[in-house]
Amino acid sequence: MSEVREKAALAKKAAAIMNRMTTDQKNSALLAMADALVNEHASIAAANELDITRGRENGTSESLLDRLKLNEQRIGAIADGLRQVAELPDPVGQVLDSGERLNGLHITKISVPLGVIGMIYEARPNVTVDAAGLCLKTGNSVVLRGGSAAIESNRKVVEVLRSALAQTDLPADAIQLIEDPNRSSVDEMLKLNGLLDVVIPRGGASLIRNVVENATVPVIETGAGICHTYIDQSGDPEMASDIAFNAKVQRPSVCNSMETLLVHEAFAAGHLRSIADRLLAAHVEIRGCQRTCALIPEAKNATDADYATEYNDYILNIRIVDDLNEALAHIGQFGTMHSECIVTENAGQAARFLQAVDAAAVYHNASTRFTDGFEFGYGAEIGISTQKLHARGPMGLPALTSTKFLISGNGQIRG
Amino acid sequence: MSEVREKAALAKKAAAIMNRMTTDQKNSALLAMADALVNEHASIAAANELDITRGRENGTSESLLDRLKLNEQRIGAIADGLRQVAELPDPVGQVLDSGERLNGLHITKISVPLGVIGMIYEARPNVTVDAAGLCLKTGNSVVLRGGSAAIESNRKVVEVLRSALAQTDLPADAIQLIEDPNRSSVDEMLKLNGLLDVVIPRGGASLIRNVVENATVPVIETGAGICHTYIDQSGDPEMASDIAFNAKVQRPSVCNSMETLLVHEAFAAGHLRSIADRLLAAHVEIRGCQRTCALIPEAKNATDADYATEYNDYILNIRIVDDLNEALAHIGQFGTMHSECIVTENAGQAARFLQAVDAAAVYHNASTRFTDGFEFGYGAEIGISTQKLHARGPMGLPALTSTKFLISGNGQIRG
């Protein structure tokens, strides 16, 4: 039996135990996991150093190596994350609906764990701990498949977490790490219907596309974000500049940052130059439509391929539009249904934008950078769903649950 | 452009209009559709007669032809179904959550239409109307791909429905029928990411398997039901007999009927013979485990393949088990997470069964035949989900909605 199938089967067995763990049992385990990470910080950092060294030999950039890096302080922060998850309310076992039918049947709808969650992600080893913590809190087992660049770190971290679980009521097998670095192990996970209940990809566009295109297991698609800010004719110039600058520059590498700025022509005439100056001063490369290039000679020409690209970088498309309709059409064509914003003082235009834009999060007069489980007050985030089924937008703990109907009778049969 | 892509694109355009239709506008349209079906009953019956004639020439069984048949009375009943959907509450536009963050951002979570729903189903033309009604009520467009055996009926019905819509505020293009009878048109639908937001298959196991295995569009899996009834040692003999008989015989062709009866050995010794007699008298073929065959000589030997088959017919597997654990293990191995039942007077055993069985609907002392949107009080049913994401069990109107976050600020940026 392959590593993937064997570990998924162990996770499924453990899920039947996880399913009946109480909130206290789960929280105790999360705290034990946090303590173990802190206690073992030195051995984790040593394993991480192997990944760093190999990465440096392979020519990995220093910025990526920094994201991969684990030290005592970072391990402490990751452990604190587990402690915070322990303090969140348990979404499992809630009565969501309850009633008696005329025939006397009592029907109760309760929240239950999903079962076994497959996580497929890239480098950062903190995701290993975060995902394990969120899945266990919600009574699930998890099969982790991280990127090979962090394999030594992930192996050590999972060993520490499983050892910690062995001292608790939770089954250690509820956390599984796939160590096979080949892409075939991902492909196998994607077809494990009957063992995995859902697969959640976290990573770049190509990782997510591979999962969506090849999975037969249900998927929660996350993350791809081609986000727009549209500045309406009546947008407040200072607010518009602040929001556009924040959405692009505050953290360009994340999915809720802005990739394209759409500007009403009447606003652009008076104010686009100063917004562009501020962006250029922050080393943002501007790619513009013809009208933008006429106003901003520093801009390169933007192509449809540019509008369809999630840069995650200091690059911004700017397109001047005739009106809200043209902005809506652009977003409909190039948006990924993640986060979209209108800056306007006109309530009617704002209402129309909020209604018409089909995205997980639609903003009026605020930066798209707020699309985040913590910013939304969930206390945790397993990812940001860009699909419409099951969960949409930032996913907190309830996104890791399903439901079940319990029906009690006294011999009812159907006539 | 292919028929599928062209019609899906029209449906997507129409979805942007559907999305802003009010409850009154949608209900008026449903009533207009109902009236049109009644007014056009003769032309619909004439088109249906072409399907019936062709089916009879092709050797279709009379029972299948009966399911295909449309006459004035049946068309009237289908129209009444639309009128009932019009009376149901509109699940779209509900405020699901709302609050203000410390930074002053107002975040509101509302229910919205899914967008464009692809329905892939088999023969019965009533599904064409039911699905169109449910999708339109929830503000969606629908792309219908029915079985070729009902193509003349479906074509006429959709023509009538679209003509009716043309007299209302709703866009006629919100209802699309794929007429291409080739399997390739189904396969094309399954890959239409960006145009279809979800695909819902309704039909036999092979249709559903094809959809699950080949779709890149998100799927709501429905219908496959290998349902069990477990009679515990302490089960009331008369109640157990009634529930088992009802679950198997009342309507064997549907997904919530029983395929395997599990019986505690202590119960079997005293009561299985009389239950078997009742089933045999109703012309149920029994396939049993070794112990069952010893008690019921009329039984054939049951194989694992039998336990894994959804008969939808007058055939029943019976297996005698040592205890609840063995029953749970059997259900875990062969169940399809649809509907499972325990018959027992022991509250502890019942509680354990309800907790441990991982299925959409778990029953204590009632027939599995109740798993149904109408029986659950939803007033409608788009199908019974056997997956854990998005919706599980009978799906009413809310299963055809998604959510969206609306965020209003006054210039908030992220620090």
Interface residues (C-beta under 8 A of the other chain):
Chain A: A16 N19 R20 G99 R101 L105 I107 V112 L114 G115 N193 D197 V198 V212 E213 T216 P218 V219 I220 E221 D236 M239 D242 I243 F245 N246 A247 Q250 R251 G332 A350 L354 Q355 A356 D358 A359 A360 A361 V362 Y363 H364 N365 A366 S367 R369 F370 T371 E375 F376 G377 Q387 K388 L389 H390 R392 G393 S402 T403 K404 F405 L406 I407 S408 G409 N410 G411 Q412 I413 R414 G415
Chain B: A16 N19 R20 G99 R101 L105 I107 V112 L114 G115 N193 D197 V198 V212 E213 T216 P218 V219 I220 E221 D236 M239 D242 I243 F245 N246 A247 Q250 R251 G332 A350 L354 Q355 A356 D358 A359 A360 A361 V362 Y363 H364 N365 A366 S367 R369 F370 T371 E375 F376 G377 Q387 K388 L389 H390 R392 G393 S402 T403 K404 F405 L406 I407 S408 G409 N410 G411 Q412 I413 R414 G415
